[in-house]
Amino acid sequence: MDSGLVGPAIVPLPESFEFDTTAITTYIATVLNLVHTQDAYGILAGVNHHGRPVIPTLVFGLPLSELPDIILPPPSE
């Protein structure tokens, strides 16, 4: 089904990307613990826009109801 919307696409990360999965997993867990909401989730995905290189991107899904003000921690280096 084509909705007519145009924009970035979420795609799997190519295997050529190198990243520290432990640091990423820890960061996602830290953010989800801050939110402390049952239906929240975080994933690591790739974002691609019109054939440009895929960019590793953290995507968080947060329910809209009863969310406190969230200040994300800076990523560790």
C-alpha positions as a printed Julia matrix, in Angstrom:
77×3 Matrix{Float64}:
  0.0    0.0    0.0
  1.42   3.38  -1.01
  0.37   6.13   1.38
  1.96   8.83  -0.75
  4.27   9.85   2.08
  7.87  10.52   1.13
 10.78  10.68   3.55
 13.47   8.68   5.27
 13.08   4.91   5.4
 14.06   2.75   8.36
 16.21  -0.1    7.05
 18.4   -2.82   8.55
 21.97  -1.72   9.25
 24.46  -3.02   6.72
 26.87  -5.56   8.18
 29.76  -3.23   7.38
 28.84  -0.85  10.23
 31.08  -1.2   13.25
 29.73  -0.1   16.6
 29.94  -1.05  20.25
 26.77  -3.08  20.83
 27.37  -3.12  24.59
 27.47   0.7   24.78
 24.38   1.0   22.57
 22.43  -1.58  24.56
 23.42   0.1   27.83
 22.31   3.5   26.52
 18.95   2.14  25.34
 18.42   0.46  28.73
 19.34   3.7   30.54
 16.8    5.72  28.56
 14.07   3.1   29.02
 14.77   3.05  32.77
 14.4    6.85  32.85
 11.05   6.61  31.09
  9.96   3.66  33.27
  6.91   3.0   31.09
  5.69  -0.46  30.2
  5.04   0.14  26.48
  8.29   1.98  25.7
 10.91   0.46  23.42
 14.25   1.33  21.88
 15.92  -0.13  18.79
 19.04   0.46  16.74
 18.16   0.83  13.07
 19.42   2.45   9.93
 17.85   5.49   8.3
 18.15   5.93   4.56
 16.93   8.92   2.58
 16.77   8.87  -1.22
 19.75   6.57  -1.8
 22.13   8.36   0.56
 24.32   6.27   2.9
 22.53   4.49   5.74
 22.91   6.3    9.07
 22.87   4.27  12.32
 20.0    5.69  14.38
 18.45   4.99  17.78
 14.67   4.9   17.62
 12.6    5.15  20.79
  8.89   4.42  20.98
  7.29   6.15  23.91
  3.57   6.15  24.73
  2.1    9.63  24.74
  0.14   9.32  27.97
  1.58  10.3   31.33
  5.16  10.85  30.2
  7.27  12.99  32.51
  9.72  15.52  31.11
 12.63  13.44  29.86
 16.21  14.66  29.67
 18.25  12.14  27.72
 21.69  11.36  29.05
 24.59  12.09  26.72
 25.94   8.96  25.01
 29.09   7.56  26.55
 32.25   7.77  24.5
